Amino acid sequence: MSTKPSAVLWDMDGTLVDTEPYWMDAETALVESYGGSWTHDDALQLVGNGLIDSAVILQGCGVDMDAEAIVQRLTDDVAARLRGEGVPFRPGARELLADLRANGIPTALVTMSMKRMALEVVSLIDFSAFDLVIGGDEVTRPKPFPDPYLRAADVLGIEISDAVVIEDSVTGVTAGASSGAITLGVPHLVSLDGAGAHELWHSLDGRTSADIRALHSRHAKETAR
């Protein structure tokens, strides 16, 4: 019989919602406004990064702004896209999230985006989706450090080893696995081979809470050790 995780902790950009193209467009426009160039490969190096770390890279490409101002500018641009175009869920993500909620499994959103961005996304979901939202501006050390997931577990009052983390980036998988959580990798823009996930699923499409419970059962004893 499968066991029930104490919570499922979701990454946001690229895992729950397909906002990475929005971020890439915002980065490109910003760099080009300062006379620089920004390629798809440049953008890929920021996937899963903390926003301040990303801002420093953008400064190195000629963006003459304070790092915090860069973060605010990108966040505003992406939030405007979300308000105008709606939430672009990754395949199967909305359905799995709704099924987890229907089956009484707590959920949290743990993102390196600013909390105001995360709350914007959550406000556009047409059901009560999360028990907790942790933003990148609420932790001192971003992913790939385990701090965001450890903070989520602490606030929820659960053992991190009994939680399931869902991630799409190498930095995110590293954060989840190093926190002690059962970590599921769902690759999107970058390969997760060898990143340390307990399992890799090619997609969340067609997945249900029963699949998450089975994943938890397969790895719960391992993480407990």
CYANA upper distance limits for C-alpha pairs under 8 A (distance plus 0.5 A):
  2 SER  CA    210 ALA  CA      8.45
  2 SER  CA    213 ARG  CA      6.00
  2 SER  CA    214 ALA  CA      5.62
  2 SER  CA    216 HIS  CA      7.96
  2 SER  CA    217 SER  CA      5.75
  3 THR  CA    213 ARG  CA      6.08
  3 THR  CA    214 ALA  CA      7.50
  3 THR  CA    216 HIS  CA      6.98
  3 THR  CA    217 SER  CA      5.73
  4 LYS  CA    105 ILE  CA      8.00
  4 LYS  CA    213 ARG  CA      5.75
  4 LYS  CA    216 HIS  CA      7.46
  4 LYS  CA    217 SER  CA      8.21
  5 PRO  CA    105 ILE  CA      7.66
  5 PRO  CA    162 ASP  CA      6.14
  5 PRO  CA    163 ALA  CA      5.94
  5 PRO  CA    164 VAL  CA      7.13
  5 PRO  CA    213 ARG  CA      7.09
  5 PRO  CA    216 HIS  CA      6.68
  6 SER  CA    105 ILE  CA      7.37
  6 SER  CA    106 PRO  CA      7.30
  6 SER  CA    158 ILE  CA      7.08
  6 SER  CA    159 GLU  CA      8.26
  6 SER  CA    162 ASP  CA      6.18
  6 SER  CA    163 ALA  CA      5.97
  7 ALA  CA    105 ILE  CA      6.38
  7 ALA  CA    106 PRO  CA      5.13
  7 ALA  CA    107 THR  CA      5.89
  7 ALA  CA    108 ALA  CA      7.91
  7 ALA  CA    158 ILE  CA      8.38
  7 ALA  CA    162 ASP  CA      7.99
  7 ALA  CA    163 ALA  CA      5.51
  7 ALA  CA    164 VAL  CA      6.96
  8 VAL  CA    105 ILE  CA      7.72
  8 VAL  CA    106 PRO  CA      6.87
  8 VAL  CA    107 THR  CA      5.33
  8 VAL  CA    108 ALA  CA      6.97
  8 VAL  CA    163 ALA  CA      6.30
  8 VAL  CA    164 VAL  CA      5.27
  8 VAL  CA    165 VAL  CA      6.36
  8 VAL  CA    166 ILE  CA      7.98
  9 LEU  CA    107 THR  CA      6.25
  9 LEU  CA    108 ALA  CA      5.29
  9 LEU  CA    109 LEU  CA      6.39
  9 LEU  CA    110 VAL  CA      6.95
  9 LEU  CA    149 TYR  CA      8.09
  9 LEU  CA    152 ALA  CA      8.46
  9 LEU  CA    163 ALA  CA      7.60
  9 LEU  CA    164 VAL  CA      6.57
  9 LEU  CA    165 VAL  CA      5.19
  9 LEU  CA    166 ILE  CA      6.84
 10 TRP  CA     15 THR  CA      7.85
 10 TRP  CA     16 LEU  CA      7.50
 10 TRP  CA    107 THR  CA      7.86
 10 TRP  CA    108 ALA  CA      6.57
 10 TRP  CA    109 LEU  CA      5.35
 10 TRP  CA    110 VAL  CA      6.31
 10 TRP  CA    111 THR  CA      8.35
 10 TRP  CA    165 VAL  CA      6.45
 10 TRP  CA    166 ILE  CA      5.59
 10 TRP  CA    167 GLU  CA      7.30
 11 ASP  CA     15 THR  CA      6.24
 11 ASP  CA     16 LEU  CA      7.05
 11 ASP  CA    109 LEU  CA      6.48
 11 ASP  CA    110 VAL  CA      5.69
 11 ASP  CA    111 THR  CA      5.81
 11 ASP  CA    165 VAL  CA      8.19
 11 ASP  CA    166 ILE  CA      6.63
 11 ASP  CA    167 GLU  CA      5.92
 11 ASP  CA    168 ASP  CA      8.13
 11 ASP  CA    172 GLY  CA      8.05
 12 MET  CA     16 LEU  CA      5.33
 12 MET  CA     17 VAL  CA      6.49
 12 MET  CA    109 LEU  CA      7.08
 12 MET  CA    110 VAL  CA      7.37
 12 MET  CA    111 THR  CA      6.02
 12 MET  CA    118 ALA  CA      8.20
 13 ASP  CA     17 VAL  CA      5.93
 13 ASP  CA     18 ASP  CA      6.62
 13 ASP  CA     19 THR  CA      5.99
 13 ASP  CA     20 GLU  CA      6.61
 13 ASP  CA     48 GLY  CA      8.35
 13 ASP  CA    111 THR  CA      7.92
 13 ASP  CA    113 SER  CA      8.45
 14 GLY  CA     18 ASP  CA      5.34
 14 GLY  CA     19 THR  CA      6.75
 14 GLY  CA     20 GLU  CA      6.46
 14 GLY  CA     90 ARG  CA      7.61
 14 GLY  CA    168 ASP  CA      6.57
 14 GLY  CA    169 SER  CA      8.48
 14 GLY  CA    188 HIS  CA      7.00
 14 GLY  CA    189 LEU  CA      8.36
 15 THR  CA     90 ARG  CA      6.94
 15 THR  CA     93 ALA  CA      8.07
 15 THR  CA    166 ILE  CA      7.69
 15 THR  CA    167 GLU  CA      6.36
 15 THR  CA    168 ASP  CA      5.88
 15 THR  CA    186 VAL  CA      7.64
 15 THR  CA    188 HIS  CA      8.17
 16 LEU  CA     89 PHE  CA      6.42
 16 LEU  CA     90 ARG  CA      6.14
 16 LEU  CA     93 ALA  CA      6.03
 16 LEU  CA     94 ARG  CA      7.87
 17 VAL  CA     87 VAL  CA      7.25
 17 VAL  CA     88 PRO  CA      5.91
 17 VAL  CA     89 PHE  CA      4.65
 17 VAL  CA     90 ARG  CA      5.52
 17 VAL  CA     93 ALA  CA      8.19
 18 ASP  CA     88 PRO  CA      5.89
 18 ASP  CA     89 PHE  CA      6.27
 18 ASP  CA     90 ARG  CA      5.92
 19 THR  CA     23 TRP  CA      6.99
 19 THR  CA     78 VAL  CA      8.38
 19 THR  CA     88 PRO  CA      7.37
 20 GLU  CA     24 MET  CA      6.63
 20 GLU  CA     47 VAL  CA      8.10
 21 PRO  CA     25 ASP  CA      6.58
 22 TYR  CA     26 ALA  CA      6.74
 22 TYR  CA     78 VAL  CA      6.23
 22 TYR  CA     81 ARG  CA      7.60
 23 TRP  CA     27 GLU  CA      6.59
 23 TRP  CA     74 LEU  CA      7.56
 23 TRP  CA     78 VAL  CA      6.68
 24 MET  CA     28 THR  CA      6.59
 24 MET  CA     40 HIS  CA      8.14
 24 MET  CA     43 ALA  CA      6.40
 25 ASP  CA     29 ALA  CA      6.69
 26 ALA  CA     30 LEU  CA      6.70
 26 ALA  CA     74 LEU  CA      6.41
 26 ALA  CA     77 ASP  CA      6.73
 26 ALA  CA     78 VAL  CA      7.41
 27 GLU  CA     31 VAL  CA      6.64
 27 GLU  CA     38 TRP  CA      7.99
 27 GLU  CA     43 ALA  CA      8.12
 27 GLU  CA     58 LEU  CA      8.38
 27 GLU  CA     74 LEU  CA      7.46
 28 THR  CA     32 GLU  CA      6.49
 28 THR  CA     37 SER  CA      7.76
 28 THR  CA     38 TRP  CA      5.84
 28 THR  CA     39 THR  CA      8.11
 29 ALA  CA     33 SER  CA      6.54
 30 LEU  CA     34 TYR  CA      7.40
 30 LEU  CA     63 VAL  CA      7.69
 31 VAL  CA     35 GLY  CA      7.20
 31 VAL  CA     36 GLY  CA      5.75
 31 VAL  CA     37 SER  CA      6.72
 31 VAL  CA     38 TRP  CA      6.94
 31 VAL  CA     58 LEU  CA      7.54
 31 VAL  CA     61 CYS  CA      7.36
 31 VAL  CA     62 GLY  CA      7.27
 31 VAL  CA     63 VAL  CA      6.30
 32 GLU  CA     36 GLY  CA      5.33
 32 GLU  CA     37 SER  CA      6.16
 32 GLU  CA     38 TRP  CA      7.75
 34 TYR  CA     62 GLY  CA      6.78
 34 TYR  CA     63 VAL  CA      6.32
 34 TYR  CA     64 ASP  CA      7.91
 35 GLY  CA     62 GLY  CA      8.03
 36 GLY  CA     61 CYS  CA      6.87
 36 GLY  CA     62 GLY  CA      6.65
 36 GLY  CA     63 VAL  CA      8.47
 37 SER  CA     61 CYS  CA      8.14
 38 TRP  CA     42 ASP  CA      6.52
 38 TRP  CA     43 ALA  CA      7.62
 39 THR  CA     43 ALA  CA      6.86
 40 HIS  CA     44 LEU  CA      6.76
 41 ASP  CA     45 GLN  CA      7.28
 42 ASP  CA     46 LEU  CA      7.98
 43 ALA  CA     47 VAL  CA      7.61
 44 LEU  CA    189 LEU  CA      8.02
 44 LEU  CA    190 VAL  CA      8.13
 46 LEU  CA     54 SER  CA      6.32
 47 VAL  CA    169 SER  CA      7.07
 48 GLY  CA    112 MET  CA      7.69
 48 GLY  CA    143 LYS  CA      7.86
 48 GLY  CA    168 ASP  CA      8.48
 48 GLY  CA    169 SER  CA      5.97
 48 GLY  CA    170 VAL  CA      7.73
 48 GLY  CA    171 THR  CA      6.14
 48 GLY  CA    172 GLY  CA      6.54
 49 ASN  CA     53 ASP  CA      7.08
 49 ASN  CA     54 SER  CA      6.81
 49 ASN  CA    112 MET  CA      7.44
 49 ASN  CA    142 PRO  CA      8.05
 49 ASN  CA    143 LYS  CA      7.11
 49 ASN  CA    144 PRO  CA      8.23
 49 ASN  CA    171 THR  CA      7.25
 50 GLY  CA     54 SER  CA      6.80
 50 GLY  CA    112 MET  CA      5.79
 50 GLY  CA    113 SER  CA      7.96
 50 GLY  CA    136 GLY  CA      7.20
 50 GLY  CA    142 PRO  CA      5.88
 50 GLY  CA    143 LYS  CA      6.96
 51 LEU  CA     55 ALA  CA      6.55
 51 LEU  CA     71 VAL  CA      6.64
 51 LEU  CA    112 MET  CA      7.10
 51 LEU  CA    113 SER  CA      7.18
 51 LEU  CA    136 GLY  CA      7.94
 52 ILE  CA     56 VAL  CA      6.80
 52 ILE  CA     67 ALA  CA      6.60
 52 ILE  CA     68 GLU  CA      7.32
 52 ILE  CA     71 VAL  CA      7.25
 53 ASP  CA     57 ILE  CA      7.15
 54 SER  CA     58 LEU  CA      6.87
 55 ALA  CA     59 GLN  CA      6.67
 55 ALA  CA     67 ALA  CA      5.66
 55 ALA  CA     68 GLU  CA      8.12
 55 ALA  CA     70 ILE  CA      6.43
 55 ALA  CA     71 VAL  CA      6.96
 56 VAL  CA     60 GLY  CA      6.89
 56 VAL  CA     67 ALA  CA      6.73
 57 ILE  CA     61 CYS  CA      7.13
 58 LEU  CA     62 GLY  CA      7.25
 58 LEU  CA     63 VAL  CA      6.32
 59 GLN  CA     63 VAL  CA      5.02
 59 GLN  CA     64 ASP  CA      6.68
 59 GLN  CA     65 MET  CA      7.59
 59 GLN  CA     67 ALA  CA      8.02
 65 MET  CA     69 ALA  CA      6.79
 65 MET  CA     70 ILE  CA      6.75
 66 ASP  CA     70 ILE  CA      6.83
 67 ALA  CA     71 VAL  CA      6.89
 68 GLU  CA     72 GLN  CA      6.79
 69 ALA  CA     73 ARG  CA      6.58
 70 ILE  CA     74 LEU  CA      6.66
 71 VAL  CA     75 THR  CA      6.53
 72 GLN  CA     76 ASP  CA      6.57
 73 ARG  CA     77 ASP  CA      6.77
 74 LEU  CA     78 VAL  CA      6.69
 75 THR  CA     79 ALA  CA      6.46
 75 THR  CA    113 SER  CA      8.28
 75 THR  CA    114 MET  CA      7.90
 75 THR  CA    117 MET  CA      7.10
 76 ASP  CA     80 ALA  CA      6.63
 77 ASP  CA     81 ARG  CA      7.03
 78 VAL  CA     82 LEU  CA      6.84
 79 ALA  CA     83 ARG  CA      6.75
 79 ALA  CA    117 MET  CA      6.88
 79 ALA  CA    120 GLU  CA      7.61
 80 ALA  CA     84 GLY  CA      6.63
 81 ARG  CA     85 GLU  CA      6.29
 81 ARG  CA     86 GLY  CA      8.12
 82 LEU  CA     86 GLY  CA      5.41
 82 LEU  CA     87 VAL  CA      6.43
 82 LEU  CA    121 VAL  CA      7.93
 86 GLY  CA    124 LEU  CA      7.66
 87 VAL  CA    121 VAL  CA      7.25
 87 VAL  CA    124 LEU  CA      7.18
 87 VAL  CA    125 ILE  CA      7.95
 89 PHE  CA     93 ALA  CA      6.76
 89 PHE  CA     94 ARG  CA      6.88
 90 ARG  CA     94 ARG  CA      8.11
 90 ARG  CA    204 LEU  CA      8.49
 91 PRO  CA    203 SER  CA      7.43
 91 PRO  CA    204 LEU  CA      6.67
 91 PRO  CA    205 ASP  CA      5.68
 92 GLY  CA     96 LEU  CA      6.54
 92 GLY  CA    203 SER  CA      7.92
 92 GLY  CA    204 LEU  CA      5.23
 92 GLY  CA    205 ASP  CA      4.26
 92 GLY  CA    206 GLY  CA      6.56
 92 GLY  CA    207 ARG  CA      7.31
 93 ALA  CA     97 LEU  CA      6.54
 93 ALA  CA    204 LEU  CA      6.46
 93 ALA  CA    205 ASP  CA      7.59
 94 ARG  CA     98 ALA  CA      6.59
 95 GLU  CA     99 ASP  CA      6.65
 95 GLU  CA    208 THR  CA      8.12
 96 LEU  CA    100 LEU  CA      6.66
 96 LEU  CA    204 LEU  CA      7.84
 96 LEU  CA    207 ARG  CA      6.69
 96 LEU  CA    208 THR  CA      5.69
 96 LEU  CA    209 SER  CA      7.01
 97 LEU  CA    101 ARG  CA      6.84
 97 LEU  CA    129 ALA  CA      7.46
 98 ALA  CA    102 ALA  CA      6.65
 98 ALA  CA    127 PHE  CA      8.32
 98 ALA  CA    129 ALA  CA      7.53
 99 ASP  CA    103 ASN  CA      6.65
 99 ASP  CA    208 THR  CA      6.76
 99 ASP  CA    209 SER  CA      6.36
100 LEU  CA    104 GLY  CA      6.88
100 LEU  CA    105 ILE  CA      5.77
100 LEU  CA    106 PRO  CA      7.94
100 LEU  CA    107 THR  CA      8.18
100 LEU  CA    208 THR  CA      7.94
100 LEU  CA    209 SER  CA      5.70
101 ARG  CA    105 ILE  CA      6.26
101 ARG  CA    106 PRO  CA      7.29
101 ARG  CA    107 THR  CA      7.97
101 ARG  CA    129 ALA  CA      7.52
103 ASN  CA    209 SER  CA      7.79
106 PRO  CA    130 PHE  CA      7.87
106 PRO  CA    131 ASP  CA      6.89
107 THR  CA    129 ALA  CA      7.89
107 THR  CA    130 PHE  CA      5.62
107 THR  CA    131 ASP  CA      6.17
107 THR  CA    132 LEU  CA      7.57
108 ALA  CA    130 PHE  CA      5.70
108 ALA  CA    131 ASP  CA      6.14
108 ALA  CA    132 LEU  CA      5.19
108 ALA  CA    133 VAL  CA      6.22
108 ALA  CA    134 ILE  CA      8.13
108 ALA  CA    152 ALA  CA      7.76
109 LEU  CA    118 ALA  CA      8.36
109 LEU  CA    130 PHE  CA      7.15
109 LEU  CA    132 LEU  CA      6.86
109 LEU  CA    133 VAL  CA      5.26
109 LEU  CA    134 ILE  CA      6.61
110 VAL  CA    133 VAL  CA      6.63
110 VAL  CA    134 ILE  CA      5.32
110 VAL  CA    135 GLY  CA      6.78
110 VAL  CA    136 GLY  CA      8.44
110 VAL  CA    148 PRO  CA      7.09
110 VAL  CA    149 TYR  CA      7.32
110 VAL  CA    152 ALA  CA      7.77
111 THR  CA    115 LYS  CA      8.45
111 THR  CA    118 ALA  CA      7.84
111 THR  CA    134 ILE  CA      6.82
111 THR  CA    135 GLY  CA      5.75
111 THR  CA    136 GLY  CA      6.32
111 THR  CA    148 PRO  CA      8.39
112 MET  CA    135 GLY  CA      6.28
112 MET  CA    136 GLY  CA      4.35
112 MET  CA    137 ASP  CA      7.95
112 MET  CA    142 PRO  CA      7.29
112 MET  CA    143 LYS  CA      7.74
113 SER  CA    117 MET  CA      6.81
113 SER  CA    118 ALA  CA      7.11
113 SER  CA    135 GLY  CA      6.35
113 SER  CA    136 GLY  CA      5.74
113 SER  CA    137 ASP  CA      8.06
114 MET  CA    118 ALA  CA      6.98
114 MET  CA    135 GLY  CA      5.52
114 MET  CA    136 GLY  CA      5.72
114 MET  CA    137 ASP  CA      5.95
115 LYS  CA    119 LEU  CA      6.57
115 LYS  CA    133 VAL  CA      7.81
115 LYS  CA    134 ILE  CA      6.99
115 LYS  CA    135 GLY  CA      4.49
115 LYS  CA    136 GLY  CA      7.12
115 LYS  CA    137 ASP  CA      7.09
115 LYS  CA    138 GLU  CA      8.07
116 ARG  CA    120 GLU  CA      6.64
116 ARG  CA    135 GLY  CA      8.26
117 MET  CA    121 VAL  CA      6.95
118 ALA  CA    122 VAL  CA      6.72
118 ALA  CA    133 VAL  CA      7.72
118 ALA  CA    135 GLY  CA      7.26
119 LEU  CA    123 SER  CA      6.46
119 LEU  CA    133 VAL  CA      7.93
120 GLU  CA    124 LEU  CA      7.10
121 VAL  CA    125 ILE  CA      7.34
122 VAL  CA    129 ALA  CA      7.58
122 VAL  CA    130 PHE  CA      8.36
125 ILE  CA    129 ALA  CA      7.61
132 LEU  CA    152 ALA  CA      8.05
132 LEU  CA    156 LEU  CA      8.13
134 ILE  CA    138 GLU  CA      7.17
134 ILE  CA    148 PRO  CA      7.63
134 ILE  CA    152 ALA  CA      7.20
135 GLY  CA    139 VAL  CA      8.04
136 GLY  CA    142 PRO  CA      7.04
136 GLY  CA    148 PRO  CA      8.14
139 VAL  CA    147 ASP  CA      7.35
139 VAL  CA    148 PRO  CA      6.72
139 VAL  CA    151 ARG  CA      8.48
140 THR  CA    147 ASP  CA      8.38
141 ARG  CA    145 PHE  CA      6.65
141 ARG  CA    147 ASP  CA      6.76
141 ARG  CA    148 PRO  CA      8.24
142 PRO  CA    146 PRO  CA      8.27
142 PRO  CA    147 ASP  CA      7.35
142 PRO  CA    148 PRO  CA      7.18
143 LYS  CA    147 ASP  CA      7.85
143 LYS  CA    148 PRO  CA      7.46
143 LYS  CA    171 THR  CA      6.25
143 LYS  CA    172 GLY  CA      6.37
143 LYS  CA    174 THR  CA      8.09
143 LYS  CA    175 ALA  CA      5.84
144 PRO  CA    170 VAL  CA      8.46
144 PRO  CA    171 THR  CA      4.92
144 PRO  CA    172 GLY  CA      6.34
144 PRO  CA    173 VAL  CA      8.14
144 PRO  CA    174 THR  CA      5.89
144 PRO  CA    175 ALA  CA      4.90
145 PHE  CA    174 THR  CA      7.92
145 PHE  CA    175 ALA  CA      5.56
145 PHE  CA    178 SER  CA      7.98
146 PRO  CA    150 LEU  CA      6.64
146 PRO  CA    174 THR  CA      8.22
146 PRO  CA    175 ALA  CA      4.85
146 PRO  CA    176 GLY  CA      6.73
146 PRO  CA    177 ALA  CA      8.38
146 PRO  CA    178 SER  CA      6.24
146 PRO  CA    179 SER  CA      5.14
147 ASP  CA    151 ARG  CA      6.44
147 ASP  CA    175 ALA  CA      8.14
147 ASP  CA    179 SER  CA      7.89
148 PRO  CA    152 ALA  CA      6.82
148 PRO  CA    175 ALA  CA      8.40
149 TYR  CA    153 ALA  CA      6.75
149 TYR  CA    160 ILE  CA      8.17
149 TYR  CA    175 ALA  CA      7.82
149 TYR  CA    176 GLY  CA      7.07
149 TYR  CA    179 SER  CA      7.00
150 LEU  CA    154 ASP  CA      6.65
150 LEU  CA    160 ILE  CA      7.13
150 LEU  CA    179 SER  CA      6.72
151 ARG  CA    155 VAL  CA      6.67
152 ALA  CA    156 LEU  CA      6.60
153 ALA  CA    157 GLY  CA      6.39
153 ALA  CA    158 ILE  CA      5.71
153 ALA  CA    159 GLU  CA      6.84
153 ALA  CA    160 ILE  CA      6.01
153 ALA  CA    163 ALA  CA      8.48
154 ASP  CA    158 ILE  CA      6.88
154 ASP  CA    159 GLU  CA      8.31
158 ILE  CA    162 ASP  CA      7.94
158 ILE  CA    163 ALA  CA      8.34
159 GLU  CA    163 ALA  CA      7.56
160 ILE  CA    179 SER  CA      7.48
160 ILE  CA    180 GLY  CA      6.55
160 ILE  CA    181 ALA  CA      5.79
161 SER  CA    179 SER  CA      8.43
161 SER  CA    180 GLY  CA      5.58
161 SER  CA    181 ALA  CA      5.09
161 SER  CA    182 ILE  CA      7.14
161 SER  CA    220 ALA  CA      7.99
161 SER  CA    223 THR  CA      6.28
161 SER  CA    224 ALA  CA      6.82
162 ASP  CA    181 ALA  CA      7.07
162 ASP  CA    182 ILE  CA      7.80
162 ASP  CA    216 HIS  CA      8.43
162 ASP  CA    220 ALA  CA      7.22
162 ASP  CA    223 THR  CA      8.40
162 ASP  CA    224 ALA  CA      8.45
163 ALA  CA    181 ALA  CA      5.89
163 ALA  CA    182 ILE  CA      6.69
164 VAL  CA    181 ALA  CA      6.28
164 VAL  CA    182 ILE  CA      5.25
164 VAL  CA    183 THR  CA      6.27
164 VAL  CA    184 LEU  CA      7.65
164 VAL  CA    212 ILE  CA      8.41
164 VAL  CA    216 HIS  CA      7.43
165 VAL  CA    176 GLY  CA      6.48
165 VAL  CA    181 ALA  CA      6.80
165 VAL  CA    182 ILE  CA      6.61
165 VAL  CA    183 THR  CA      5.20
165 VAL  CA    184 LEU  CA      6.44
166 ILE  CA    173 VAL  CA      8.44
166 ILE  CA    183 THR  CA      6.62
166 ILE  CA    184 LEU  CA      5.37
166 ILE  CA    185 GLY  CA      6.53
166 ILE  CA    186 VAL  CA      7.67
167 GLU  CA    172 GLY  CA      6.13
167 GLU  CA    173 VAL  CA      6.21
167 GLU  CA    176 GLY  CA      8.36
167 GLU  CA    183 THR  CA      7.97
167 GLU  CA    184 LEU  CA      6.81
167 GLU  CA    185 GLY  CA      5.59
167 GLU  CA    186 VAL  CA      6.59
167 GLU  CA    187 PRO  CA      8.39
168 ASP  CA    172 GLY  CA      7.31
168 ASP  CA    173 VAL  CA      7.65
168 ASP  CA    185 GLY  CA      6.11
168 ASP  CA    186 VAL  CA      5.45
168 ASP  CA    187 PRO  CA      5.36
168 ASP  CA    188 HIS  CA      6.41
168 ASP  CA    189 LEU  CA      8.44
168 ASP  CA    190 VAL  CA      8.26
168 ASP  CA    192 LEU  CA      8.08
169 SER  CA    173 VAL  CA      6.60
169 SER  CA    185 GLY  CA      8.21
169 SER  CA    187 PRO  CA      7.43
169 SER  CA    188 HIS  CA      8.25
169 SER  CA    189 LEU  CA      8.49
169 SER  CA    190 VAL  CA      7.09
169 SER  CA    191 SER  CA      8.36
169 SER  CA    192 LEU  CA      7.31
170 VAL  CA    174 THR  CA      6.53
170 VAL  CA    190 VAL  CA      8.23
170 VAL  CA    191 SER  CA      8.28
170 VAL  CA    192 LEU  CA      6.42
170 VAL  CA    195 ALA  CA      6.26
171 THR  CA    175 ALA  CA      6.69
172 GLY  CA    176 GLY  CA      6.66
173 VAL  CA    177 ALA  CA      6.49
173 VAL  CA    183 THR  CA      7.09
173 VAL  CA    184 LEU  CA      8.09
173 VAL  CA    185 GLY  CA      6.99
173 VAL  CA    192 LEU  CA      8.49
173 VAL  CA    195 ALA  CA      6.99
173 VAL  CA    196 GLY  CA      7.16
173 VAL  CA    197 ALA  CA      6.46
174 THR  CA    178 SER  CA      6.41
174 THR  CA    195 ALA  CA      7.05
174 THR  CA    196 GLY  CA      7.03
174 THR  CA    197 ALA  CA      8.24
175 ALA  CA    179 SER  CA      6.59
176 GLY  CA    180 GLY  CA      7.29
176 GLY  CA    181 ALA  CA      6.24
176 GLY  CA    182 ILE  CA      7.92
176 GLY  CA    183 THR  CA      6.18
177 ALA  CA    181 ALA  CA      6.18
177 ALA  CA    182 ILE  CA      7.18
177 ALA  CA    183 THR  CA      6.13
177 ALA  CA    196 GLY  CA      7.04
177 ALA  CA    197 ALA  CA      6.98
177 ALA  CA    198 HIS  CA      8.35
180 GLY  CA    223 THR  CA      7.09
181 ALA  CA    223 THR  CA      7.69
182 ILE  CA    197 ALA  CA      8.37
182 ILE  CA    198 HIS  CA      6.84
182 ILE  CA    216 HIS  CA      7.48
182 ILE  CA    219 HIS  CA      7.20
182 ILE  CA    220 ALA  CA      7.83
182 ILE  CA    223 THR  CA      7.39
183 THR  CA    197 ALA  CA      5.66
183 THR  CA    198 HIS  CA      5.88
183 THR  CA    199 GLU  CA      7.53
184 LEU  CA    197 ALA  CA      6.12
184 LEU  CA    198 HIS  CA      6.47
184 LEU  CA    199 GLU  CA      5.74
184 LEU  CA    200 LEU  CA      6.42
184 LEU  CA    201 TRP  CA      7.85
185 GLY  CA    192 LEU  CA      7.30
185 GLY  CA    197 ALA  CA      6.14
185 GLY  CA    198 HIS  CA      8.22
185 GLY  CA    199 GLU  CA      6.75
185 GLY  CA    200 LEU  CA      5.17
185 GLY  CA    201 TRP  CA      6.84
186 VAL  CA    192 LEU  CA      8.37
186 VAL  CA    200 LEU  CA      6.31
186 VAL  CA    201 TRP  CA      5.68
186 VAL  CA    202 HIS  CA      6.19
186 VAL  CA    203 SER  CA      6.42
186 VAL  CA    204 LEU  CA      7.89
187 PRO  CA    191 SER  CA      6.40
187 PRO  CA    192 LEU  CA      6.48
187 PRO  CA    200 LEU  CA      8.07
187 PRO  CA    201 TRP  CA      8.04
187 PRO  CA    202 HIS  CA      6.86
187 PRO  CA    203 SER  CA      8.11
192 LEU  CA    197 ALA  CA      8.29
192 LEU  CA    200 LEU  CA      8.22
198 HIS  CA    219 HIS  CA      8.04
207 ARG  CA    211 ASP  CA      6.59
208 THR  CA    212 ILE  CA      7.28
209 SER  CA    213 ARG  CA      6.63
210 ALA  CA    214 ALA  CA      6.66
211 ASP  CA    215 LEU  CA      6.64
212 ILE  CA    216 HIS  CA      6.61
213 ARG  CA    217 SER  CA      6.67
214 ALA  CA    218 ARG  CA      6.74
215 LEU  CA    219 HIS  CA      7.03
216 HIS  CA    220 ALA  CA      6.02
217 SER  CA    221 LYS  CA      8.22
219 HIS  CA    223 THR  CA      6.86
220 ALA  CA    224 ALA  CA      6.64
221 LYS  CA    225 ARG  CA      6.85
